[in-house]
Amino acid sequence: MSDRVMEGQHIRGRGRLADFSNLVKLPHTIFALPFALVGATLASYEHPVYLRSIFLILTAFTSARFAAMGFNRIADRAIDARNPRTRMREIPAGKLSVTEAGAAVVVASGIFFLCAALLNPLCLMLAPLALGWILFYSYTKRFTRWAHLVLGVALAIAPVGAYLAVAGEWSRPAGALLALAGAVLCWVAGFDILYSLQDMEFDRAEGLHSVPAALGARGALVVSRTLHVVSTALFVALGFMVPGLGVLYFAATAVIGVMLAYEQSLVRSDDFSKIDAAFFNVNGAISVVFFLMVLAERLFT
């Protein structure tokens, strides 16, 4: 394999725009952003939604994700330089300096706090906790195999934050937001375990922690599949908690279940060749299709 082989979803081109986009894997925004909009849609059953709020939610999400990914690349730059799969990332490849990446992280963090302040006092109060958690994730693989769950919580913040941005208060019943957050957490952790299978031997050699490094490929697949079953069950449970959800919503949960089963079928303990397709294509489709079906039910039923 060539040393210059790029990771999947790499934006081709030259210039700082392409470099910063690749630094934070901008196409991966599609994973959690639709679920943030699901949170806003659920809040709309009880609270008015304004275009200004949607703009601020989208900007807050994108800036927080940029800060988290940029910080992760800075924290992991030495590890990435030693890993054949990641050594061509922007910092170890010399396309961006640590100073440039750090400045971008600071700017993105500032934008996130500004958006939180413009949304409502609750969002501003919770913003440091949210940003702190997603930055903290970058260090977890150094001491726990369950870093995948920490990442799941980080992305689960998106739908909860969007709901709070619209409502300014916790959901009623309280379990509705917990079910949504838990479903996203398990979905993300499940597919992150699949993705980390690629680095199983490298992680072991480097003393890094992950479920695949600890349990092997077979054990990791069992954990991943269990998490995806729990995720589907929590999405179903959410449907019974929010009175406005009906046939289209439950059809959406069925679609998620089928697509997660398909994703799992792409990866075997002795064949990781389709991990990139499972990671990006299927998960991107899951989040977009689910949001569109939830939105359609809100608008047309």
Buried (B, 14 or more C-beta within 10 A) or exposed (E): EEEEEBEBBBBEEEEEEBBBBBBBBBBBBBBBBBBBBBBBBBBBEBBEBEEEBBEBBBBBBBBBBBBBBBBBBBBBBEBBBEBEBBBBBBBBBEBBEEEBBBEBBEBBBEBBBBBBEBBBEBBBEBBEEBBEBBBBBBBBBBEBBBBBBBBBBBBBBBBBBBBBBBBBEBBEEEBBBBBBBBBBBBBBBBBBBBBBBBBBEBBBEBEBBBBBBBBBBEBBBBBBBEBBBBBBBBBBBBBEBBEEBEEBBBEBBEBBBEBBEEBBEBBBBEEBEBBBEBBBBBBBBBBBBBBBBBBBBBEEE
